[in-house]
Amino acid sequence: MENALMACKGPLITVFGGTYIYLLAKLIIYTVNSSSEPFVWMLMIGGGAALLLLAPALAAFLLQPAVYLLAALFAGVGALISR
């Protein structure tokens, strides 16, 4: 089960990290294009980054049972194959 969880962990971290970086880049581009004030940039980018950190944390909390079920499925298939 631990190996199956480790196998699921890599792609999930990649998906969450990639999504965070993509959305943060889109936020920065939107902020720079919509305002010419550096103070507004700081507030919008800082606030947006804080909100973008909360959204994946909530998604990870809600998806945790599905990840464990997927890991159990991987562990079960691995146990059947190794027999």
PyMOL commands that set and color helices and strands:
alter all, ss='L'
color gray80, all
select helices_A, chain A and resi 2-34+38-82
alter helices_A, ss='H'
color red, helices_A
deselect
rebuild
show_as cartoon
